[in-house]
Amino acid sequence: MNEVEELHREIEGNEQIYEKMETKSDPKKVEELTKLRVEAIKVIYSNLIEL
């Protein structure tokens, strides 16, 4: 498995966590997970650009 596939799996996992947290409506945790999500997307795009 290459790095991009690993990152996609990690984001999918984070998406599931994000959705669960969103339903619990803990604003701090939702904000934290949103930041992680954005950071993961930035990493994926920078890796895709390098390819």
C-alpha positions as a Markdown table, in Angstrom:
| # | Residue | x | y | z |
|---|---|---|---|---|
| 1 | Met | 0.0 | 0.0 | 0.0 |
| 2 | Asn | 1.4 | 3.4 | -0.9 |
| 3 | Glu | 1.4 | 6.5 | 1.1 |
| 4 | Val | -1.6 | 8.1 | -0.6 |
| 5 | Glu | -3.7 | 5.0 | 0.0 |
| 6 | Glu | -2.7 | 5.1 | 3.7 |
| 7 | Leu | -3.7 | 8.7 | 4.0 |
| 8 | His | -7.0 | 8.0 | 2.3 |
| 9 | Arg | -7.7 | 5.3 | 4.8 |
| 10 | Glu | -6.7 | 7.5 | 7.7 |
| 11 | Ile | -9.1 | 10.3 | 6.4 |
| 12 | Glu | -11.9 | 7.8 | 6.1 |
| 13 | Gly | -11.4 | 6.8 | 9.7 |
| 14 | Asn | -11.3 | 10.4 | 10.8 |
| 15 | Glu | -14.5 | 11.1 | 8.8 |
| 16 | Gln | -16.3 | 8.4 | 10.8 |
| 17 | Ile | -15.0 | 9.8 | 14.1 |
| 18 | Tyr | -15.9 | 13.3 | 12.9 |
| 19 | Glu | -19.5 | 12.2 | 12.2 |
| 20 | Lys | -19.8 | 10.5 | 15.6 |
| 21 | Met | -18.5 | 13.5 | 17.4 |
| 22 | Glu | -20.7 | 15.9 | 15.4 |
| 23 | Thr | -23.8 | 14.0 | 16.5 |
| 24 | Lys | -22.6 | 14.4 | 20.1 |
| 25 | Ser | -22.2 | 18.1 | 19.5 |
| 26 | Asp | -19.1 | 18.7 | 21.6 |
| 27 | Pro | -17.9 | 22.0 | 19.9 |
| 28 | Lys | -14.3 | 21.7 | 21.0 |
| 29 | Lys | -13.9 | 18.2 | 19.7 |
| 30 | Val | -15.7 | 18.9 | 16.5 |
| 31 | Glu | -13.4 | 21.9 | 15.9 |
| 32 | Glu | -10.3 | 19.8 | 16.7 |
| 33 | Leu | -11.4 | 17.0 | 14.3 |
| 34 | Thr | -12.2 | 19.6 | 11.6 |
| 35 | Lys | -8.6 | 21.0 | 11.9 |
| 36 | Leu | -7.2 | 17.4 | 11.7 |
| 37 | Arg | -9.4 | 16.8 | 8.6 |
| 38 | Val | -8.2 | 19.9 | 6.9 |
| 39 | Glu | -4.6 | 19.1 | 7.7 |
| 40 | Ala | -5.0 | 15.6 | 6.3 |
| 41 | Ile | -6.5 | 16.9 | 3.1 |
| 42 | Lys | -3.6 | 19.4 | 2.7 |
| 43 | Val | -1.1 | 16.5 | 3.1 |
| 44 | Ile | -2.9 | 14.4 | 0.5 |
| 45 | Tyr | -3.0 | 17.2 | -2.0 |
| 46 | Ser | 0.7 | 18.0 | -1.5 |
| 47 | Asn | 1.5 | 14.3 | -2.0 |
| 48 | Leu | -0.6 | 14.1 | -5.1 |
| 49 | Ile | 1.2 | 17.2 | -6.5 |
| 50 | Glu | 4.5 | 15.6 | -5.9 |
| 51 | Leu | 3.4 | 12.5 | -7.9 |
